[in-house]
Every structure is written in C-alpha cells, then in structure tokens.
Amino acid sequence: MLLLSKAQDFEPLSLSHPANLAMLDVNISMIKSLTKALEKVLAAIMELLATDADKVLPVLSMTIALLCSIPGIGLFLNNFFHSYTY
C-alpha cells in the first residue's frame, strides 16, 4: 500500500505527464539551438585564427601562445584549440 501511495505521489513527475513532455521538448530544442550557435562561434574563432596566422605579425597566435604558458589555463586552452582544429 505504501509503495502504491508513493508511486502516485511521483506520477506528476513522469514522462507520461503532458507538461513534462512539453518541457522536455523545449529543453531539447534549446540544447540544439545552443549547439548550433556554439558551432558558429567556434567557426568564427577558427576563421579569426586562420586570418591572424596569415599576417606578418600574428597577434592572436602570440597571445594564445602566451596564455598557454600559464599553468592550468594553458592546458585548457591547448586542449580546446587542438580539439577544434582537427
């Protein structure tokens, strides 16, 4: 009896509840939109880096190299740029 009572208490939280399905749909759409936006931002960053690398004095590349020399930050940035350039 107690188990049945507790199951009924959690029924509004189940996926069969229409409001929960609607919220799940909204959250999935938001994640997809944010993922697409992030891809555009990363593409713009890579384009800026590529343009900078073609310059006689590549300021961004030198700044990134300097940042990568900072313990902790360097490891993060190095992994970030290597994972998105290949």
C-alpha positions as CSV (number, residue, x, y, z in Angstrom):
1,M,0.0,0.0,0.0
2,L,2.8,2.4,0.9
3,L,4.6,1.7,-2.4
4,L,1.4,2.4,-4.4
5,S,0.9,5.6,-2.5
6,K,4.5,6.8,-3.2
7,A,4.1,5.9,-6.9
8,Q,1.0,8.0,-7.1
9,D,2.9,10.9,-5.5
10,F,5.5,10.8,-8.2
11,E,3.1,10.4,-11.1
12,P,3.2,14.2,-12.0
13,L,6.9,13.8,-12.5
14,S,6.7,11.0,-15.0
15,L,7.3,11.3,-18.8
16,S,3.7,10.4,-19.4
17,H,2.7,13.7,-17.9
18,P,1.9,16.2,-20.8
19,A,3.6,19.2,-19.1
20,N,6.8,17.2,-18.6
21,L,6.9,16.2,-22.2
22,A,6.4,19.8,-23.3
23,M,9.2,20.9,-21.1
24,L,11.4,18.1,-22.4
25,D,10.7,19.2,-25.9
26,V,11.5,22.8,-25.1
27,N,14.8,21.8,-23.4
28,I,15.9,19.6,-26.3
29,S,15.1,22.4,-28.8
30,M,17.1,24.9,-26.6
31,I,20.1,22.5,-26.5
32,K,20.0,22.1,-30.3
33,S,19.9,25.8,-30.8
34,L,22.7,26.5,-28.4
35,T,24.8,23.7,-30.0
36,K,24.3,25.3,-33.4
37,A,25.2,28.7,-32.0
38,L,28.3,27.3,-30.4
39,E,29.4,25.8,-33.7
40,K,29.0,29.2,-35.4
41,V,31.1,30.9,-32.7
42,L,33.8,28.2,-32.9
43,A,33.9,28.6,-36.7
44,A,34.2,32.3,-36.4
45,I,37.1,31.9,-33.8
46,M,38.9,29.5,-36.2
47,E,38.4,31.9,-39.1
48,L,39.9,34.7,-37.0
49,L,42.8,32.5,-36.0
50,A,43.4,31.4,-39.6
51,T,43.3,35.1,-40.8
52,D,45.7,36.0,-38.0
53,A,48.1,33.3,-38.8
54,D,48.5,34.7,-42.4
55,K,49.6,38.1,-41.1
56,V,53.3,39.1,-40.8
57,L,52.8,39.7,-37.0
58,P,50.2,37.2,-35.8
59,V,48.9,38.9,-32.7
60,L,46.3,36.4,-31.7
61,S,48.6,33.4,-32.2
62,M,51.2,35.1,-30.0
63,T,48.6,35.9,-27.3
64,I,47.3,32.3,-27.3
65,A,50.9,31.1,-27.0
66,L,51.4,33.4,-24.0
67,L,48.1,32.2,-22.4
68,C,49.1,28.6,-23.0
69,S,52.2,29.2,-21.0
70,I,50.1,29.9,-17.8
71,P,49.8,26.8,-15.7
72,G,46.2,25.5,-15.6
73,I,45.0,27.9,-18.3
74,G,47.5,26.7,-20.8
75,L,46.4,23.1,-20.6
76,F,42.7,24.0,-21.0
77,L,43.3,26.4,-24.0
78,N,45.8,24.0,-25.6
79,N,43.2,21.1,-25.4
80,F,40.4,23.5,-26.6
81,F,42.3,24.7,-29.7
82,H,43.6,21.3,-30.6
83,S,40.2,19.6,-30.3
84,Y,38.6,22.1,-32.7
85,T,41.3,22.5,-35.3
86,Y,41.5,18.9,-36.3
